[in-house]
Each structure stands twice: as structure tokens, then as C-alpha cells.
Amino acid sequence: MALPDRDLQAAIAATRFGLGARPDEIAAAQGDPQGFLLAQTRRKAASGQIRALPLERAEALQNFRQAQAAFLKANRQQDRKARDLQPEVNAARTVLRDQIAADVLERAARGATTDAGFAERWALFWANHFSVGAGNFVRTATIGPYEAAAIRPHVFGRFADLLAAAETHPAMLLYLDQNGSVGPDSPLAQRMARGKAAQRQVGLNENLAREILELHTVGVNGGYTQADVTEFARALTGLTFRGFNAPAEEVGETYFRQIAHQPGPRSVMGVVYEVEGEAQALAILKDLAARPQTAQFISAKIARHFVADDPPPALVARLEAAWRDTDGALDQVAAALITAPEAWAPEPAKFKTPYEFMISSWRAVGDAPRRPADLTMLTAMGHRPFYAPSPEGWPDEAAAWATPDGVIKRLVWTQDYAPRAIGAADPSNIAVEALGARLSPATATAVARAESRGEGLALLLMSPEFQRR
Amino acid sequence: MTASAPIFASPPLSRRRLLAAGAGLGLGLQMWGSSALAAPQRRKFVLVILRGAADGLSITPPVGDGAYAALRRELAITDAALPLDGDFGLHPELKIVHRLIGAGQGRFAPAVAMPAAGRSHFEAQDRLEAAAGDDVSSGWLNRAMASLGRGAPVEGLSVGPVAPLVLRGQVATSSWSPGRAVETAARLPMLVQDLYADDPLLGPALARGLKTEVLAQANLARLAADTADTPEASNAARLSRTLQGDSPDAAGRLGAAVAGFMGEETGADTVAISLDGFDTHANQAGALTRRLAYVDALVGGLEAGLGGSWRDTMVLVVTEFGRTARINGTLGTDHGTASTALVLGGGLKPGGIIGDWPGLHEARLFENRDLTPTTDLRSLFKGVLADHMGVDRRALDTTIFPDSAAAAPILGLV
């Protein structure tokens, strides 16, 4: 399979592998399109341990929890003081809400401005693979820190490290209900059973165990049974994090609560784990990371995300081989993707998701979102950041997004955005900078013939080739 | 993009027709030629998918089953249940559903499941919607529409920005969700349509989106006029925004708005609505109360909005699988097997529960943990499609639900 010419390669590097070309980006990739991308896999992640929750976030969460608890207590006792406490709850909530909005905005602005578009797309892929969706305030406030501490530092490292970091972060533990899961024969469960009869039942919650197997590692056809899910859930008991009553500098740190752990050896997918305590769950995670089904399942998912909804089997095989040969070294898997001829097919086979569409629009113009309100249209498009509908994350295929309503919502946004964004720029120049050799004569003509600069930009953004990558 | 050419592709909407549609709501809305207008009675079908595995034992609590309270402990709904027949009650939030059942316009199947649903949400949702082998990427509702053939006045619509699998396939369908409106008569939509002239994916999507948008704007303007003291054009846009959100009020308005689409002479006959938020692993009671209140209000909005057409409408509320019979350690339930399906509609024949009740006695539980299914969900789908929509029986057994001859349709619902 021959590669397309250098001009087209440069355009593909910026738009298919990256998040869309910013002005001059295609020119920067022109000399060595593959090298342009490979260099992004070698950038050093920030060194040093990143806190699970930044101190400022931990404090904001504590303030909110404490204010809320005081209010609820007064309210329960029908204390008139409750009304006086309400403003404090509201103030703490506002602090948290602003921090969450800042997380979302920072992420979108990073996508719009980064000069390492491939590295950012790669990180977003893994954030979606280990998807944590928003819920109540507390959980939503952990998602930005989760991506920063558990995902981004590991996306060009070993998969096993990424897996362990993602599954033990408070965001995931909250999202998949792990923090309340208690071994039925653990000391904690026995103590509660001895207590007052009114005490509620404690026990297993198998949500995290199931989703690790089904979505994060071996996949639904990975060869596990309900018994494996239950055994894995038992092994995970005790895995939790320092709660919001701990000193702020400890809040959110992963913590193994031995008395909630189900004692005894566990058997998961044919392997018996004699080791006890925290090491048990970590050993299972390590083995799951190394299973061939995991390499197979995730290689196919990478190919599907980067290249085509129905990816070439040869491409999947290459990724799988790289994964196997390097024991899941994700920089090497990324390199295998970048150097695979199948990934450079001239025809764009992927339809952009709404988030990709808006990020690439800002990049084309050299713009970036500045206020949370700049992102509100993503909600109407069904792609509100941090609000993935389920642990499976966002859909990735055209059939989900290229709907009549989806296309209309893009048109609505473009109709509003393009005239405001264009300023004195020439939309024909933007078209060349944004699409390079991928710009079709039909789109170039339509943009050139537009009756206004804004209309020209809108046509570029809505064009068939800009909608795809 | 593997979008194959839709077999019933409507003619591309020309600029002139689009203008006519925007101006007068006439020509551009016609989707199937004159037969659409000739059809005397338009059977309508709404499929509501509750995603995340909704707990049937809370939707229709089996209050008469002696094992229920012990299995569900704090989550058992007994005295609070809306009374039905002594064997079952209804979740306290399902007030409208309760009224419908009382009026003979609602029934339920308390122990349904897809064959081999598994306990994975995502695989089970795919099975629920594809109802065919794993390599099939179209939905059964789309295949059912295909089997009705050219000229049949059936148009599919999904509500929400993301297309559900059940409506995907070779018959082009539309989708809509509330939000800011596009100016359909402006230059840009027409110019973009020209750019999409040869695009097999985006061309049909935009054409359908614009048609639906025209319908929606007329529909919302009418709703606004009905609900406001002084009807103004801007009310429609404001109303559209009030359809968003999780409140029962928003759900009721959304139901009425969707009903408006279905009431149009050339509007949608077949609608799919997805609701998420039913995966209640922890603190189930509060979450279910909110979501079921939403479902109930949505049904109420549909019923009210459809008016006289309600008697030609069937609403089916289903989920991908049920939840464990016992509660878990976090006041929730984990992934199970059988759940409840609700069957609602103005033309329903009265009757008792659909399918058998397996009982919750320990020996009767599936794998000693879940409610055992007694009814294949496909049998329910097939019965509704055969009796209500007039879908051919052989197509039901072969192309629509492949290899399902053993799952006989549940006939006689209407």
C-alpha cells in the first residue's frame, strides 16, 4: 500500500491524526509528516507525582460537603438556623461549579491551541476508553483532576500503569460505586451484622469489576463469566480513597481499607490469587493488562477511532503485534499506528464527533473558546464534555453522529459562529490552511463565491471534507 | 462511511421546494407521494428505551409475591405502590400509567428479556435494538419499516441528537431534539445542500433534518400558541428550550411536542426515544423516583398531545435487562436478567399481565440471583408489529427478527 503524496500526508497528519490544522500547521508537518507525529509521542509528561485531587479542589469539596452536612442537620432538626446556613451551601456550590466549568474550558482550549494535536487526540481517546461521566457535583468535580492525574501522565507509558492509575482514582471509584463495596465476610461486614438490627446491609457492588473486564481490558468477548466478575469484585473490596473528612492534603488519595476486604484467595479467569489485601486486586489488574484479549480488543478500538468505523484488519494486526511485542508500551503502539500505511488512506473515513468538529473549527480560525458559554452548543449536540452517557464512553462511529438532527445542530452553531469569528480574514486562505491538499475544488469554489466572509467560513466548516477526517 | 443508498430515499429537496416548505408548510413535507394523504388511518408506534437496565421489580413491584419484601429489604415498594390487582402494584411515580391501566389502555409484561441478553449493558442494548446476529448493524424497527414497502405511510423519527441503533438501517429516518432553531429559509442551508449533493451520508441527513426542522417550528409555534396567553413567534423558541432538562414538566412538554410531529399528516409514525439514567447500582430509590416521574410525564404528554390519534397509537417501554432480585451492599441492585415492559395505547384490548410470572422464590431465580424471564421480548415486538402496524408475519420471523420463528408473536393486544 503506497502512501499518498507528501502534501496530502501533511494534511492527513494534521486533520486525521491531529485535531484539525491551525494556521501554518500543515506547513510544519510538510517536511516529514510521520516524524511530525512521532515527535509528539516522545514529549515528556510532567514529571513527579500529580495529586489525585489538587489541594484547591480538595478544599472546595470539603467546604461544600461540610456546609451541606450542617445545613441538612439543622434542617432535619427543624432548626431555624437552617435558613441562615443556606447561603454558605450556595457559596460553596458556586466555587465548585466554577472550578468544574474551568476544567471543561481548559480542556477545550487546550485542544484548540495545542501544537501537539495528535498527542491530545491520543489522550482524549484514553480518557474516553476509561470514561467517567458526570453525576452529582462531587463526582463531576473529580473528572478534570482524573484526566490530569490518572490519564494524561500515562498515555505514552505502559498500559498496565495507565490501567492501575485509572481504576484507583477517586473519580472512577465514585463513578462505578467501588467505594461502598464491602466484602460480605470482611471484619467490617461482621461488625455491622453484630450491631443494631436496624443497621443496613453492607455487601458487594460488582459494577467496577464488571466494567474493567468488559470495557477497559479483555472486552465483552474476553472469555470471563459471571463468577469471574463476582470474584474480581470480592478482590476489589477495600479499594477506596480518603474521604472528604480527612485532612485536605490527604483527600482523594487512594487508600486500602483492610477491614472491608473480603478475606481469602480469589480465582479470576482461571488464575488463583493467593496474595492477600491490596496486592490481590493489583495482581489481577496486572494480569488483565497482559492478556492477549486486551491487546486485541483495544487495538481494534484504536484503529476504529483513528482510521475507520470498520478498520482494515491489517492495521489492527499491526497494532496488536506492537502491543504484544512491547508488553503494552503505548508510545510504541502509537508509533505503529503512525507508520502503518493503512492509516494514510487518502479518503477520510471518519466523521467528526461534535467535540472534534468544534475544536477543529476553532483551530482552523486560530481561535479558542474563552468562556464556558462558548461550549453550550455541545450539550445540544449530545456531546457535553464530561457527560458521557455511560461507562462505555462516547460513540465513535458516523452512524451515531451523522443524524439529521446532528447535522442541523452543526449548521445552527456555524450560522452563529462563523460571522463572529471571521473578522477581516479571507475564508479562502483559511480553507487552504485548514485542509491543505484535502480541500476539494467544489468547496474551494463555494467558499470563494460566498457573499460574505462569514458565509465563506461557514461553508468551509460545513463542507463534506471538513466534517470528516 | 458505509451509508448505503436508502431504498426509499425521498427526492432531494430542491431549493424551491425548501422555500415552499418554509413558507407554507406544504409541498416540502410530503414524504411518500400521494399515498400518505390517502391513508385513512395512520397507526403510530412509539418505542421508549430505558437505558442502563431499569429495575422491573420497582416499575411493577410484585407486592403479592411472598419473597419480594425479604429480597428487596429497604428497596421494596409495598404499601407505597399504586394498587393494581393484589399481585402487582405500580411504582408510586407512575400515576399516568396507573390511570391508563385502570382505563384498559395499559398492560405490562413483568418478566421479559431478550434471548441471551447477558449482563453487559452495551452488548444487551445492541441485542435489544439489532435483535439479530452481532454482525448486523441495522435495527429491527428500521427493518420493519423496510418490510412495509414503498408507499407505506411510515416515517421514522428518533428524538435526541444521537441516532439509536434500533432505527438505523437502509430506510432513511429523521431525528430531532429541542434546541435553538436553524433559519431554514436562509441562504446557508441551501448552499450547504449544494455542497452535499453527492454526499451519500450528509446529503440525506441534512435534507431530512431541514424537513423536520420546518415541521418542528410549526409544531412548536402551535404549542406555544396553545399554552401562552398572547401567542408570539418568539414563544416557540422559548418553548423549545423548556423541553430540555430532567423535570417531569420538561418531559410532558417533550411528549406533547413529539406528539405534534406524529399528528402531522406527513409526520412521523414511528418514533424511538432513549432515556438513560437507569443503572442504579447505588441509592436506587431516589434515582428511580426521578427517572420514572420523567417517563410517566412523557407518556402523559404523548397521550395529551396525540388527542384523537391516541387510539391509533401504541407506546412500548422496554429496557435491555433487569436487575438482581436482591439488593446489593450500596442500597442499589446489580445487573440482572428479566425486567418489565409496559404496553400502552388508546386502542389496546383490556387484559391481564402479559406472559407468566415466574415467582421470586429462591429456587425460581435465574442463576440464584435474577428474575427468570418467561417471555421473549421479541414476541412482544412481533405482536405489536403484526397486529398494530400490519407487518408481514414471514418478514417478522426472517428478516426483521432473524431465526425467531420459535418466538411466536403475542397477538391480540389490539
HADDOCK unambig.tbl for C-alpha pairs under 7 A between the chains (distance, minus, plus):
assign (segid A and resid 177 and name CA) (segid B and resid 282 and name CA) 6.76 0.50 0.50
assign (segid A and resid 180 and name CA) (segid B and resid 330 and name CA) 5.89 0.50 0.50
assign (segid A and resid 181 and name CA) (segid B and resid 329 and name CA) 6.26 0.50 0.50
assign (segid A and resid 181 and name CA) (segid B and resid 330 and name CA) 6.87 0.50 0.50
assign (segid A and resid 182 and name CA) (segid B and resid 329 and name CA) 6.89 0.50 0.50
assign (segid A and resid 201 and name CA) (segid B and resid 329 and name CA) 6.05 0.50 0.50
assign (segid A and resid 202 and name CA) (segid B and resid 329 and name CA) 4.05 0.50 0.50
assign (segid A and resid 202 and name CA) (segid B and resid 330 and name CA) 6.63 0.50 0.50
assign (segid A and resid 203 and name CA) (segid B and resid 328 and name CA) 5.99 0.50 0.50
assign (segid A and resid 203 and name CA) (segid B and resid 329 and name CA) 3.61 0.50 0.50
assign (segid A and resid 204 and name CA) (segid B and resid 328 and name CA) 6.17 0.50 0.50
assign (segid A and resid 204 and name CA) (segid B and resid 329 and name CA) 5.26 0.50 0.50
assign (segid A and resid 205 and name CA) (segid B and resid 328 and name CA) 6.14 0.50 0.50
assign (segid A and resid 205 and name CA) (segid B and resid 329 and name CA) 6.11 0.50 0.50
assign (segid A and resid 205 and name CA) (segid B and resid 330 and name CA) 6.83 0.50 0.50
assign (segid A and resid 206 and name CA) (segid B and resid 334 and name CA) 6.96 0.50 0.50
assign (segid A and resid 349 and name CA) (segid B and resid 1 and name CA) 5.76 0.50 0.50
assign (segid A and resid 350 and name CA) (segid B and resid 1 and name CA) 7.00 0.50 0.50
assign (segid A and resid 380 and name CA) (segid B and resid 179 and name CA) 6.28 0.50 0.50
assign (segid A and resid 381 and name CA) (segid B and resid 161 and name CA) 5.61 0.50 0.50
assign (segid A and resid 382 and name CA) (segid B and resid 161 and name CA) 5.40 0.50 0.50
assign (segid A and resid 382 and name CA) (segid B and resid 162 and name CA) 6.54 0.50 0.50
assign (segid A and resid 398 and name CA) (segid B and resid 1 and name CA) 6.65 0.50 0.50
assign (segid A and resid 399 and name CA) (segid B and resid 163 and name CA) 6.95 0.50 0.50
assign (segid A and resid 400 and name CA) (segid B and resid 162 and name CA) 5.25 0.50 0.50
assign (segid A and resid 400 and name CA) (segid B and resid 163 and name CA) 4.91 0.50 0.50
assign (segid A and resid 401 and name CA) (segid B and resid 162 and name CA) 5.56 0.50 0.50
assign (segid A and resid 401 and name CA) (segid B and resid 163 and name CA) 6.78 0.50 0.50
assign (segid A and resid 402 and name CA) (segid B and resid 202 and name CA) 6.84 0.50 0.50
assign (segid A and resid 402 and name CA) (segid B and resid 205 and name CA) 6.92 0.50 0.50
assign (segid A and resid 403 and name CA) (segid B and resid 162 and name CA) 6.77 0.50 0.50
assign (segid A and resid 403 and name CA) (segid B and resid 163 and name CA) 6.18 0.50 0.50
assign (segid A and resid 403 and name CA) (segid B and resid 175 and name CA) 6.40 0.50 0.50
assign (segid A and resid 403 and name CA) (segid B and resid 205 and name CA) 5.72 0.50 0.50
assign (segid A and resid 404 and name CA) (segid B and resid 174 and name CA) 5.67 0.50 0.50
assign (segid A and resid 404 and name CA) (segid B and resid 175 and name CA) 5.39 0.50 0.50
assign (segid A and resid 404 and name CA) (segid B and resid 205 and name CA) 4.28 0.50 0.50
assign (segid A and resid 404 and name CA) (segid B and resid 206 and name CA) 5.44 0.50 0.50
assign (segid A and resid 404 and name CA) (segid B and resid 208 and name CA) 5.73 0.50 0.50
assign (segid A and resid 404 and name CA) (segid B and resid 209 and name CA) 4.08 0.50 0.50
assign (segid A and resid 405 and name CA) (segid B and resid 161 and name CA) 5.54 0.50 0.50
assign (segid A and resid 405 and name CA) (segid B and resid 175 and name CA) 5.02 0.50 0.50
assign (segid A and resid 405 and name CA) (segid B and resid 176 and name CA) 4.82 0.50 0.50
assign (segid A and resid 405 and name CA) (segid B and resid 177 and name CA) 6.61 0.50 0.50
assign (segid A and resid 405 and name CA) (segid B and resid 209 and name CA) 5.49 0.50 0.50
assign (segid A and resid 406 and name CA) (segid B and resid 161 and name CA) 5.24 0.50 0.50
assign (segid A and resid 407 and name CA) (segid B and resid 205 and name CA) 6.83 0.50 0.50
assign (segid A and resid 407 and name CA) (segid B and resid 206 and name CA) 5.99 0.50 0.50
assign (segid A and resid 408 and name CA) (segid B and resid 206 and name CA) 6.64 0.50 0.50
assign (segid A and resid 408 and name CA) (segid B and resid 209 and name CA) 5.90 0.50 0.50
assign (segid A and resid 412 and name CA) (segid B and resid 181 and name CA) 6.83 0.50 0.50
assign (segid A and resid 412 and name CA) (segid B and resid 182 and name CA) 5.08 0.50 0.50
assign (segid A and resid 459 and name CA) (segid B and resid 192 and name CA) 6.49 0.50 0.50
assign (segid A and resid 462 and name CA) (segid B and resid 192 and name CA) 6.83 0.50 0.50
assign (segid A and resid 463 and name CA) (segid B and resid 195 and name CA) 6.56 0.50 0.50
assign (segid A and resid 464 and name CA) (segid B and resid 196 and name CA) 6.71 0.50 0.50
